[in-house]
Amino acid sequence: MARLICAGMAVVDIPLKPVDRSIFDVDGFELEKTVMNSGGDAFNTAINLAKLGMNQEMKYVGMVGDDIFGSFILKVAQEKGLNTSGIGTTQKASTATSFILIESSGERHFIFTSGASRVIDENFVISHLDSDTEFLHIGSLMTHPKLEFDHLERLFRYARDHNIKTSFDVTHDSEGLWLKRIEKGLPYTDTFFASYEEAVSLSGGLKNPDEMSRFFHQFGIKNFVLKLGKDGCYATDYHNVYQVETFTECPVVDTTGAGDAFVSGYLFGILKGFSMEECCLLGNGNGSLSVGAIGATTSTGTAEQLKQFFIDHGTKNLKDPNSFLKKF
């Protein structure tokens, strides 16, 4: 049984660092080391939530291939204490894999295959919703063709009919369809997460967060949360607007998974009853922790460690920091 279903891609990430832009001009390039990590927006979010102590209230739902990478994902899920009953295995596709070229500045470039994530459809997700499910989150929606367009409408309409709150985030659309992929599901969406660059493309080129939020509101979403990277985040429930700074003093080693860490911090806040402004701060704090080491979930921590982060670095403009800290 799970209050939150976190559905979407699980990926094997192979980060390569440091990779100089001259790589295509030379015959060989020596790296510091090569490792294999788990990744994928939904899987990263689920792992971060488990580290925050939500593993008993949350289930990851996804698909892997019947291959060595799929076995690796299952092993990681078990090690992290995730409920693995929602992980399917298919012989129709390989496990999603991503090679991440990381520059010395921390900037990332991805070479990937979506693999088994393209097999996931709305019926697969629905089959894993529990009787006590309160929230359904879809990670990196645009990597799941069978969860877009009419599929998304059917899935989120089903969730709405069963009193399940919905949320999703997106990713880059290499085909350029953008809004068409998600439009039919927006009337049934409670919280829509997007990066600034994604929101610009989805809104047809709007640049101002207020204009973006009004654009998406016309489609029926209830809450709009805009990830602004080093500038923090913007969020509105269409009654109040919050622009919350992030923690720029934190060292940046690898930004892989920073957006997922933000989402997991925000969802943690929803599960624990924090306000929208506090959820934004939780997202920013968790995202700041995540960039401190190579790997999408390597340096995020427990709820106590996140609380200590705010004790050490402050709570920005919160009016009542003590009340915020007592909620952990």
C-alpha positions as CSV (number, residue, x, y, z in Angstrom):
1,M,0.0,0.0,0.0
2,A,1.3,3.4,-0.9
3,R,0.1,7.0,-0.4
4,L,2.3,8.2,-3.3
5,I,3.0,6.4,-6.6
6,C,6.0,7.6,-8.4
7,A,6.0,6.3,-12.0
8,G,8.3,6.6,-14.9
9,M,11.8,6.0,-16.2
10,A,14.5,4.1,-14.5
11,V,17.9,4.5,-16.2
12,V,21.4,3.2,-15.8
13,D,23.6,6.3,-15.8
14,I,27.2,6.0,-16.8
15,P,28.8,9.5,-16.0
16,L,32.0,10.3,-17.9
17,K,34.1,13.1,-16.3
18,P,35.9,15.3,-17.1
19,V,35.0,15.5,-20.8
20,D,36.5,18.4,-22.7
21,R,34.7,19.9,-25.8
22,S,37.8,18.9,-27.8
23,I,36.9,15.2,-27.5
24,F,35.9,14.9,-31.1
25,D,39.3,16.3,-32.2
26,V,41.4,13.7,-30.6
27,D,41.8,9.9,-30.9
28,G,41.7,9.2,-27.2
29,F,40.7,10.9,-23.9
30,E,41.5,9.5,-20.4
31,L,38.8,9.8,-17.7
32,E,39.3,10.0,-13.9
33,K,37.2,6.8,-13.5
34,T,34.1,5.1,-14.8
35,V,31.2,4.1,-12.6
36,M,27.6,2.9,-13.1
37,N,24.8,4.7,-11.3
38,S,21.0,4.5,-11.3
39,G,19.1,7.4,-12.8
40,G,15.9,8.4,-14.5
41,D,13.6,11.2,-13.2
42,A,11.0,9.0,-11.5
43,F,13.6,6.5,-10.1
44,N,15.8,9.3,-8.8
45,T,12.7,11.0,-7.2
46,A,11.7,7.7,-5.6
47,I,15.2,7.0,-4.2
48,N,15.4,10.5,-2.8
49,L,12.0,10.1,-1.1
50,A,13.1,6.8,0.4
51,K,16.2,8.5,1.8
52,L,14.0,11.1,3.3
53,G,12.1,8.3,5.1
54,M,9.1,8.0,2.8
55,N,9.8,4.4,1.6
56,Q,6.8,3.0,3.5
57,E,4.4,5.6,2.0
58,M,5.7,5.5,-1.6
59,K,6.0,3.0,-4.4
60,Y,8.1,3.3,-7.5
61,V,6.3,2.1,-10.7
62,G,8.4,1.5,-13.8
63,M,9.8,-0.9,-16.4
64,V,13.2,-2.4,-17.1
65,G,14.6,-4.7,-19.8
66,D,15.4,-8.4,-19.2
67,D,19.1,-7.6,-19.2
68,I,22.1,-6.9,-16.9
69,F,21.2,-3.2,-16.6
70,G,17.6,-4.2,-15.5
71,S,19.1,-6.5,-12.9
72,F,21.2,-3.5,-11.7
73,I,18.2,-1.3,-11.3
74,L,16.3,-4.0,-9.3
75,K,19.4,-4.4,-7.1
76,V,19.6,-0.7,-6.4
77,A,15.9,-0.5,-5.7
78,Q,16.2,-3.3,-3.1
79,E,19.3,-1.7,-1.5
80,K,17.5,1.6,-1.2
81,G,14.5,0.0,0.5
82,L,12.0,0.7,-2.3
83,N,8.8,-1.3,-2.8
84,T,9.8,-3.2,-6.0
85,S,6.3,-4.7,-6.6
86,G,5.7,-1.9,-9.2
87,I,8.8,-2.7,-11.3
88,G,8.0,-4.7,-14.4
89,T,10.4,-6.5,-16.7
90,T,10.0,-6.7,-20.5
91,Q,11.7,-8.5,-23.3
92,K,10.4,-6.0,-25.8
93,A,13.1,-3.4,-25.1
94,S,16.3,-3.0,-23.2
95,T,16.7,-1.1,-20.0
96,A,17.0,2.7,-20.5
97,T,20.7,3.7,-20.5
98,S,22.4,7.1,-20.5
99,F,26.0,8.1,-21.0
100,I,26.5,11.5,-19.3
101,L,29.4,13.7,-20.6
102,I,30.3,16.0,-17.8
103,E,32.5,19.1,-18.4
104,S,34.8,20.4,-15.7
105,S,32.3,23.2,-15.1
106,G,29.6,20.6,-14.2
107,E,27.6,21.1,-17.3
108,R,26.1,17.8,-18.7
109,H,25.4,16.4,-22.1
110,F,23.4,13.1,-22.5
111,I,23.6,10.3,-25.0
112,F,20.8,7.9,-24.2
113,T,18.2,5.3,-25.1
114,S,14.7,5.4,-23.6
115,G,14.4,1.7,-23.9
116,A,11.8,0.0,-21.6
117,S,10.3,3.3,-20.5
118,R,8.6,3.4,-23.9
119,V,6.6,0.3,-22.9
120,I,4.9,1.8,-19.9
121,D,1.3,2.8,-20.5
122,E,-1.6,4.1,-18.5
123,N,-3.1,0.7,-17.8
124,F,0.3,-0.5,-16.3
125,V,0.3,2.5,-14.0
126,I,-3.4,2.1,-13.1
127,S,-2.8,-1.5,-12.2
128,H,-0.3,-0.4,-9.5
129,L,-2.5,2.2,-7.8
130,D,-3.4,1.1,-4.3
131,S,-6.6,1.6,-2.4
132,D,-4.9,4.2,-0.2
133,T,-3.1,6.0,-3.0
134,E,-3.5,9.8,-2.5
135,F,-0.9,11.1,-5.0
136,L,0.4,10.0,-8.4
137,H,3.5,11.6,-9.8
138,I,4.9,10.9,-13.3
139,G,8.6,11.7,-13.9
140,S,10.0,13.0,-17.2
141,L,6.7,12.5,-19.0
142,M,8.0,13.2,-22.5
143,T,10.1,10.0,-22.4
144,H,6.9,7.9,-22.2
145,P,5.0,8.0,-25.5
146,K,2.3,5.7,-24.1
147,L,1.7,8.2,-21.2
148,E,1.2,11.2,-23.4
149,F,-1.7,12.7,-25.5
150,D,-4.9,10.7,-24.9
151,H,-3.1,8.3,-22.6
152,L,-2.3,11.1,-20.1
153,E,-5.9,12.2,-20.2
154,R,-7.2,8.7,-19.5
155,L,-4.7,8.2,-16.7
156,F,-5.2,11.5,-14.9
157,R,-9.0,11.4,-15.4
158,Y,-9.0,8.0,-13.7
159,A,-6.9,9.4,-10.9
160,R,-9.3,12.4,-10.5
161,D,-12.3,10.0,-10.4
162,H,-10.6,8.1,-7.6
163,N,-9.6,11.2,-5.6
164,I,-5.9,10.9,-6.4
165,K,-3.9,14.1,-6.7
166,T,-1.7,14.2,-9.8
167,S,1.6,15.8,-10.7
168,F,4.2,15.4,-13.4
169,D,7.4,17.0,-14.8
170,V,8.6,17.0,-18.3
171,T,11.9,16.9,-20.2
172,H,13.2,18.1,-23.5
173,D,11.1,17.2,-26.5
174,S,13.4,16.4,-29.4
175,E,10.4,16.1,-31.8
176,G,9.2,19.7,-31.1
177,L,5.6,18.8,-30.3
178,W,5.8,20.2,-26.7
179,L,2.4,21.3,-25.5
180,K,0.5,18.9,-27.8
181,R,2.0,16.0,-25.8
182,I,0.5,17.1,-22.4
183,E,-2.4,19.4,-23.2
184,K,-5.2,16.8,-22.9
185,G,-4.0,15.9,-19.4
186,L,-3.6,19.4,-18.0
187,P,-7.3,19.8,-16.9
188,Y,-6.8,16.8,-14.6
189,T,-3.3,18.0,-13.3
190,D,-2.9,19.2,-9.7
191,T,0.8,20.2,-9.8
192,F,2.8,20.8,-13.0
193,F,6.6,21.0,-12.6
194,A,8.8,22.4,-15.3
195,S,12.3,23.9,-15.7
196,Y,12.4,27.4,-17.1
197,E,13.7,26.3,-20.5
198,E,11.0,23.6,-20.7
199,A,8.3,26.2,-19.8
200,V,9.5,28.6,-22.5
201,S,9.1,25.9,-25.2
202,L,5.8,24.7,-23.8
203,S,4.3,28.2,-23.6
204,G,5.3,29.2,-27.2
205,G,8.2,31.4,-26.1
206,L,6.9,33.2,-23.0
207,K,9.8,34.4,-20.8
208,N,8.2,35.8,-17.7
209,P,7.2,33.4,-14.9
210,D,3.9,35.2,-14.3
211,E,2.9,35.0,-17.9
212,M,3.9,31.4,-18.0
213,S,1.8,30.6,-15.0
214,R,-1.3,32.3,-16.5
215,F,-0.7,30.4,-19.8
216,F,-0.8,27.0,-18.1
217,H,-3.7,28.0,-15.8
218,Q,-6.0,28.4,-18.8
219,F,-5.7,24.6,-19.4
220,G,-6.9,23.8,-15.9
221,I,-3.8,23.0,-13.8
222,K,-4.2,23.8,-10.1
223,N,-0.5,24.5,-9.1
224,F,2.4,25.6,-11.2
225,V,6.0,25.1,-10.0
226,L,8.8,26.5,-12.1
227,K,12.4,25.2,-11.5
228,L,14.9,28.1,-12.0
229,G,18.2,26.4,-11.2
230,K,20.6,28.8,-9.5
231,D,17.8,31.3,-9.1
232,G,15.6,29.0,-7.0
233,C,12.0,28.5,-8.0
234,Y,8.7,30.1,-8.7
235,A,5.4,28.6,-7.6
236,T,1.7,29.6,-7.5
237,D,-1.6,28.0,-6.5
238,Y,-3.2,30.9,-8.3
239,H,-4.0,32.6,-5.0
240,N,-0.5,33.2,-3.9
241,V,2.8,33.5,-5.7
242,Y,6.1,32.4,-4.2
243,Q,9.6,33.1,-5.5
244,V,12.1,31.3,-3.3
245,E,15.9,31.7,-3.5
246,T,18.1,28.7,-3.6
247,F,21.5,28.2,-1.8
248,T,24.2,29.5,-4.2
249,E,27.0,29.0,-1.7
250,C,26.9,25.2,-2.1
251,P,29.7,23.7,-4.2
252,V,28.6,22.3,-7.6
253,V,30.3,19.1,-8.6
254,D,27.6,17.5,-10.8
255,T,24.1,18.9,-11.6
256,T,22.8,15.5,-12.7
257,G,19.5,14.9,-11.0
258,A,19.2,18.3,-9.4
259,G,15.8,18.8,-10.8
260,D,14.7,15.4,-9.5
261,A,16.0,16.2,-6.1
262,F,14.0,19.4,-6.1
263,V,10.8,17.5,-7.0
264,S,11.4,14.9,-4.3
265,G,12.0,17.6,-1.7
266,Y,8.7,19.3,-2.9
267,L,6.8,16.0,-2.8
268,F,8.2,15.2,0.6
269,G,6.7,18.5,1.8
270,I,3.3,17.6,0.3
271,L,3.3,14.3,2.1
272,K,4.4,15.9,5.4
273,G,1.8,18.7,5.2
274,F,4.2,21.7,4.6
275,S,2.9,24.8,2.9
276,M,3.6,25.6,-0.7
277,E,6.3,28.1,0.2
278,E,7.9,25.6,2.5
279,C,7.7,22.9,-0.2
280,C,9.6,25.3,-2.5
281,L,12.3,25.7,0.2
282,L,12.5,21.9,0.7
283,G,12.9,21.5,-3.0
284,N,15.7,24.1,-3.2
285,G,17.5,22.6,-0.2
286,N,17.4,19.1,-1.6
287,G,18.5,20.2,-5.0
288,S,21.4,22.1,-3.5
289,L,22.5,18.9,-1.6
290,S,22.3,16.9,-4.8
291,V,24.9,18.8,-6.8
292,G,27.6,18.1,-4.2
293,A,28.8,14.8,-5.7
294,I,28.8,12.9,-9.0
295,G,25.6,10.9,-9.4
296,A,21.9,11.8,-9.4
297,T,21.1,10.7,-5.8
298,T,24.6,10.3,-4.3
299,S,24.6,13.4,-2.0
300,T,21.0,13.8,-1.1
301,G,20.2,12.7,2.5
302,T,17.8,11.8,5.2
303,A,15.1,14.1,6.6
304,E,17.4,14.9,9.6
305,Q,20.3,15.8,7.2
306,L,18.0,18.0,5.2
307,K,16.8,19.7,8.4
308,Q,20.4,20.2,9.4
309,F,21.1,21.8,6.0
310,F,18.5,24.5,6.8
311,I,19.9,25.0,10.3
312,D,23.3,25.5,8.8
313,H,22.3,27.6,5.7
314,G,19.1,29.3,6.8
315,T,15.5,29.3,5.6
316,K,15.7,32.3,3.3
317,N,12.6,34.5,3.8
318,L,10.3,32.2,5.7
319,K,8.4,34.2,8.4
320,D,8.5,31.4,10.9
321,P,11.6,29.2,10.6
322,N,11.1,27.5,13.9
323,S,7.6,26.2,12.8
324,F,9.1,25.0,9.6
325,L,11.9,23.1,11.3
326,K,9.5,21.5,13.8
327,K,7.5,19.8,11.0
328,F,10.4,17.5,10.1
